[in-house]
Amino acid sequence: MLAVIALAITAILLSHRVNRAVTQETRLVNAADAAAYSAASWTARRLNLIAYTNRAMIANHIAVGHLVAYISWLRYVDQGAARLARYTSYLPYVGTATRIAQRVVRTGLITSERMSWGYINGVDALHTLMQLSQLDARRQLTRPTINAVMQRVANQYDQNYRVNQLGDLSRLPTPYASGIRALLVAEGLANFSRVQTAEPGEDHRYFTGLLNRSIHHNHHLRRWLEGGQSTAWPRYGAGGRNWDFRIPLIIRFRKQGATNRAPLADAGGWRSRDRLQVSTFEFGKDGWGWSGWDTIARGRADADRIASGYSGVNRYTRLRPRDNGEYRFRLSALVTAPIPGITEHDALQSHLSMAEVIYRVPDNCGATCPNPDQPPTLFNPYWQANLTATDLPGLR
């Protein structure tokens, strides 16, 4: 009977120890998985933040160009309204109406010019803040910051857990320790080097290409911002604000307007101009035909002059070009802890978990989404975190 009781007590103790060991191992694995996934989520959020701010800077820069084109158009309308009021000043009722219209246009122009100064300078200040936020996001992608994030997550499971402590590697089996050491060093260097700060004009026209595609994607933007890429004033006839009207054998009108954007986003900004011309059909001793064009109203605007200097987009953050197009950000979490009840110095329990950050366009986001086959970019916020299988260099 005593033997049965002893066996039962022994079985209970063994079962308790096994259950405790399994629980401890499970907690360690969960901590490692949570740490790795949290680091990947942290990284994905910073990459998406960079993407949102890049998109915002492009949208703001385009908005400044649209505003410059609008001011140019208003100035041409103001000059045309003033000339019309002068021509009709002696006509009853008509002269009064045109004078009122001219004052309304002039008030709108003055108000728009004053507001434009504040808006463009505000955009410059906002761009500076966004560029600083991108630098801070890059700082938060460094290995020390990522390890600190992992450590906070692991400590929620146990205060004794340590994450990615290189000093603990000496207490692990040699092949395993060597592989993890190489993995952690390579990951830190690779993840940080995949992101770089670039300047428009020094990036092989990458930023300019994105700006052009954004403008040509919308026909309303094409109408207002179509023109050349130059710091000079735009060439008439090259823009989208063009129309003509004629009464056969009597008179004809034509309106022309174009907007130039500088080759560099921060050089010259935007320049726009508009004009209205008229030509009459004339009869003379040498025959008949249309006369040359006479300009009856014109307007032009320059972002630098409106705001006393427009910086535009001085710099932005992008992915460093890679020949193989591989842009996976891999994050590893090695969680180590002393083995309870064992006082040996080398006794250590550990688990390695891995996560990754990948660029993936959602399947159901509609026709406005980019082509899923296009390479990853920091201009679309489609970075997401996933746990992945553990893969150590040199170990299979």
C-alpha positions in Angstrom: 0.0 0.0 0.0 2.8 2.4 0.9 4.5 1.5 -2.4 1.4 2.5 -4.3 1.2 5.8 -2.4 4.9 6.5 -3.1 4.4 5.8 -6.8 1.4 8.1 -6.9 3.2 10.9 -5.2 6.2 10.5 -7.6 3.9 10.5 -10.6 2.2 13.7 -9.4 5.5 15.4 -8.8 6.8 14.4 -12.2 3.6 15.5 -13.9 3.8 18.8 -12.1 7.4 19.4 -13.2 6.7 18.4 -16.7 3.6 20.6 -16.8 5.6 23.5 -15.3 8.4 23.0 -17.9 6.0 22.9 -20.7 4.3 26.0 -19.4 7.6 27.8 -19.1 8.6 26.8 -22.6 5.3 27.9 -24.0 5.5 31.2 -22.3 9.0 31.7 -23.7 7.9 30.8 -27.2 4.9 33.2 -27.0 7.2 36.0 -25.7 9.6 35.5 -28.6 6.7 35.4 -31.2 5.1 38.5 -29.7 8.5 40.3 -29.6 9.3 39.5 -33.2 5.8 40.4 -34.5 5.7 43.6 -32.5 9.1 44.7 -34.0 7.7 44.0 -37.5 4.5 45.9 -36.7 6.6 48.8 -35.4 8.7 48.8 -38.6 5.6 48.5 -40.9 4.0 51.5 -39.1 7.1 53.6 -39.6 7.4 52.7 -43.3 3.7 53.5 -43.8 4.2 56.8 -42.0 6.9 57.7 -44.4 4.7 56.7 -47.3 1.8 58.9 -46.1 4.1 61.9 -45.6 5.7 61.4 -49.1 2.2 61.3 -50.6 1.2 64.4 -48.6 4.3 66.3 -49.8 3.5 65.5 -53.4 -0.2 66.5 -52.9 0.8 69.7 -51.2 3.3 70.5 -53.9 0.7 69.9 -56.6 -1.7 72.1 -54.7 0.8 75.0 -54.7 1.1 74.6 -58.5 -2.7 74.6 -58.9 -2.9 77.7 -56.7 -0.2 79.5 -58.8 -2.2 78.6 -62.0 -5.4 79.9 -60.4 -3.7 83.2 -59.4 -2.4 83.6 -63.0 -5.9 82.9 -64.3 -7.4 85.5 -61.9 -5.0 88.1 -63.0 -5.9 87.6 -66.6 -9.6 87.8 -65.8 -9.0 90.9 -63.7 -7.2 92.6 -66.6 -9.9 91.5 -69.0 -12.7 92.7 -66.7 -10.9 96.1 -66.3 -10.6 96.6 -70.1 -14.2 95.5 -70.6 -15.4 98.0 -68.0 -13.5 100.7 -69.7 -14.9 99.9 -73.2 -18.5 99.8 -71.9 -18.3 102.7 -69.4 -20.6 104.9 -71.6 -23.2 102.3 -72.2 -26.3 102.6 -70.0 -26.7 99.8 -67.5 -24.0 97.7 -69.2 -21.3 100.0 -68.0 -22.6 99.8 -64.5 -22.7 96.0 -64.5 -19.2 95.7 -65.9 -17.8 98.1 -63.3 -19.4 96.0 -60.6 -18.1 92.8 -62.1 -14.6 94.4 -62.3 -14.6 95.4 -58.7 -15.8 91.9 -57.6 -13.0 90.3 -59.7 -10.4 92.7 -58.2 -11.5 92.0 -54.7 -11.3 88.2 -55.3 -7.8 88.6 -56.8 -6.5 90.7 -53.9 -8.0 88.3 -51.3 -6.6 85.2 -53.1 -3.1 86.8 -53.4 -3.0 87.5 -49.7 -4.2 84.1 -48.7 -1.8 82.5 -51.2 1.2 84.0 -49.4 0.1 82.4 -46.1 -0.8 79.1 -47.7 2.5 78.6 -49.6 4.6 79.5 -46.6 2.5 77.2 -44.5 3.1 74.4 -47.0 6.8 75.0 -46.7 6.6 74.8 -42.9 4.5 71.7 -43.1 7.0 70.0 -45.5 9.8 70.8 -43.0 7.9 69.0 -40.2 7.1 66.0 -42.5 10.8 65.7 -43.4 11.8 65.8 -39.8 9.2 63.1 -39.0 10.7 61.0 -41.7 14.1 61.3 -40.2 12.7 60.4 -36.8 11.0 57.3 -38.4 14.3 56.3 -39.8 15.9 56.6 -36.4 13.3 54.4 -35.0 14.2 51.6 -37.5 17.7 51.2 -36.0 18.6 48.0 -34.2 18.9 49.5 -30.7 15.4 51.0 -30.9 13.9 47.7 -32.4 15.5 45.7 -29.6 14.1 48.1 -27.0 10.6 47.5 -28.4 11.1 43.7 -28.3 12.4 43.9 -24.7 9.3 45.8 -23.5 7.0 43.2 -25.1 9.0 40.2 -23.7 9.0 41.7 -20.2 5.2 41.7 -20.2 5.5 37.9 -20.1 8.4 37.7 -17.6 10.7 40.3 -16.2 13.6 37.9 -16.4 13.4 37.5 -20.2 16.2 39.1 -22.2 16.0 39.8 -26.0 18.8 39.7 -28.5 21.5 39.9 -25.8 24.8 39.1 -27.6 26.4 38.2 -24.2 24.0 35.3 -23.9 25.1 33.8 -27.2 28.3 32.4 -25.5 26.0 30.2 -23.3 24.3 28.6 -26.4 25.6 25.8 -28.6 28.4 27.0 -30.9 26.8 26.5 -34.3 23.5 27.9 -33.0 25.2 30.9 -31.4 27.3 31.7 -34.5 24.3 31.5 -36.8 22.2 33.9 -34.6 25.1 36.3 -34.2 25.5 36.5 -38.0 21.7 36.9 -38.4 21.3 39.7 -35.9 24.2 41.7 -37.3 23.2 41.2 -40.9 19.5 42.1 -40.2 20.5 45.4 -38.5 22.7 46.5 -41.3 20.3 45.4 -44.1 17.2 46.9 -42.7 18.8 50.3 -42.0 20.5 50.5 -45.4 17.3 49.7 -47.3 15.9 53.2 -46.6 17.6 56.4 -47.7 17.1 60.1 -47.8 17.0 61.5 -51.3 16.8 64.9 -53.0 14.7 65.7 -56.1 17.1 66.2 -59.0 19.7 63.9 -57.4 17.6 60.7 -57.7 17.7 60.0 -61.4 14.3 61.8 -61.9 12.5 59.3 -59.6 10.6 62.0 -57.7 9.8 63.9 -60.9 8.4 60.8 -62.4 6.0 60.3 -59.5 5.0 64.0 -59.7 4.3 63.7 -63.5 2.3 60.5 -63.0 0.2 62.1 -60.2 -0.6 65.1 -62.5 -1.5 63.0 -65.6 -3.6 60.6 -63.6 -6.3 63.3 -63.3 -7.6 65.3 -66.3 -8.5 68.3 -64.2 -4.9 68.5 -62.9 -3.6 68.1 -66.5 -5.7 71.0 -67.6 -4.3 73.4 -64.9 -0.8 72.1 -64.6 0.1 70.8 -68.0 3.2 72.5 -69.4 7.0 72.0 -69.6 9.6 71.2 -67.0 11.6 74.4 -66.8 12.4 77.3 -64.5 11.5 79.7 -67.4 8.0 81.0 -68.1 5.8 78.5 -69.9 5.3 78.6 -73.6 1.8 79.5 -74.8 0.0 76.7 -76.5 1.8 74.0 -74.5 -0.8 74.0 -71.7 -4.3 72.7 -71.1 -6.2 76.0 -70.5 -6.8 76.6 -74.2 -9.9 77.4 -76.1 -11.0 79.4 -79.2 -14.2 80.8 -80.5 -15.0 82.5 -83.7 -17.8 84.2 -85.6 -17.1 83.4 -89.3 -15.9 86.4 -91.3 -16.2 88.8 -88.3 -14.1 88.0 -85.2 -12.3 85.3 -83.4 -10.9 84.8 -79.9 -8.4 82.4 -78.4 -7.4 81.7 -74.8 -4.1 80.2 -73.9 -2.7 79.1 -70.5 0.1 76.9 -69.4 2.0 76.1 -66.2 5.7 75.1 -65.9 7.1 73.0 -63.1 10.8 73.2 -62.3 13.0 70.2 -63.0 13.9 70.2 -59.3 11.0 70.4 -56.9 12.8 73.1 -54.8 14.1 75.2 -57.7 11.9 77.9 -59.2 8.7 76.2 -58.0 5.8 76.8 -60.3 5.3 79.4 -63.0 2.1 80.0 -64.9 0.7 82.5 -67.4 -2.6 83.1 -69.3 -3.6 85.4 -72.1 -6.7 86.2 -74.2 -6.3 87.3 -77.8 -8.6 88.6 -80.5 -8.3 88.8 -84.3 -10.8 90.5 -86.8 -11.7 89.6 -90.3 -10.6 92.6 -92.5 -11.3 93.7 -96.1 -8.8 95.8 -97.9 -7.5 96.8 -101.2 -5.1 93.8 -101.1 -7.9 91.4 -100.3 -9.4 90.1 -97.2 -8.4 87.8 -94.3 -7.8 87.5 -90.6 -5.6 90.2 -88.9 -2.8 89.3 -86.5 -3.6 88.4 -82.9 -3.9 91.3 -80.4 -3.6 90.5 -76.7 -6.5 92.0 -74.7 -5.8 90.5 -71.3 -2.9 88.6 -69.7 -1.8 87.3 -66.3 1.0 85.4 -64.8 2.1 84.1 -61.4 5.3 82.7 -59.8 5.3 80.6 -56.6 8.6 82.2 -55.5 7.3 85.7 -56.0 3.9 85.1 -54.4 5.5 83.7 -51.2 8.9 85.4 -51.3 10.6 82.1 -51.9 9.1 78.6 -52.2 11.2 75.7 -51.1 8.9 72.9 -52.3 10.2 69.4 -51.5 13.8 69.6 -50.5 14.2 66.0 -49.6 12.2 62.9 -49.0 12.7 59.3 -47.9 12.7 56.4 -50.4 13.8 52.8 -50.7 17.4 52.4 -51.8 17.4 51.0 -55.4 18.3 47.3 -55.4 19.1 45.1 -58.4 17.2 42.1 -57.2 14.1 44.1 -56.0 14.2 42.4 -52.6 12.8 44.6 -50.0 11.7 42.3 -47.2 12.5 43.7 -43.7 13.3 40.7 -41.5 13.2 41.0 -37.7 14.5 38.3 -35.3 13.9 38.0 -31.6 16.1 35.7 -29.5 14.5 35.5 -26.0 16.7 34.0 -23.3 16.1 33.3 -19.6 17.7 31.4 -16.8 16.3 27.9 -16.2 14.3 27.9 -12.9 15.7 25.7 -10.2 19.1 25.3 -11.9 22.0 27.3 -10.5 24.6 26.4 -13.2 26.0 29.6 -14.8 25.7 28.2 -18.4 22.1 26.9 -17.9 19.9 28.9 -20.2 16.6 28.5 -22.0 16.1 30.3 -25.3 13.8 30.5 -28.3 14.3 32.3 -31.6 11.3 33.8 -33.5 11.4 35.6 -36.8 9.0 38.1 -38.5 9.1 40.1 -41.7 7.7 43.3 -43.2 6.5 43.0 -46.8 4.9 45.2 -49.3 1.6 43.9 -50.5 -1.2 45.7 -52.3 -4.6 44.7 -50.9 -6.8 42.6 -53.2 -10.0 44.5 -52.7 -8.9 48.2 -52.6 -10.4 49.1 -56.0 -9.3 50.6 -59.3 -7.4 53.4 -57.6 -4.8 51.0 -56.2 -1.4 50.6 -57.9 -0.5 47.6 -60.0 0.4 44.7 -57.6 3.2 43.8 -59.9 5.0 47.1 -59.5 8.0 47.1 -57.2 7.7 48.1 -53.6 7.8 51.8 -52.8 7.6 54.2 -49.9 4.9 56.2 -51.6 2.1 53.7 -50.9 1.2 52.6 -47.4 0.9 48.9 -48.0 3.6 47.5 -45.7 2.4 44.8 -43.4 3.9 42.5 -40.7 3.9 38.7 -40.6 5.5 36.0 -38.5 7.7 33.7 -40.6 9.6 30.4 -40.3 12.9 30.5 -38.6 15.8 30.4 -41.0 19.4 30.6 -39.7 22.4 31.0 -42.0 24.5 27.9 -42.1 21.9 25.8 -40.2 19.2 23.6 -41.6 
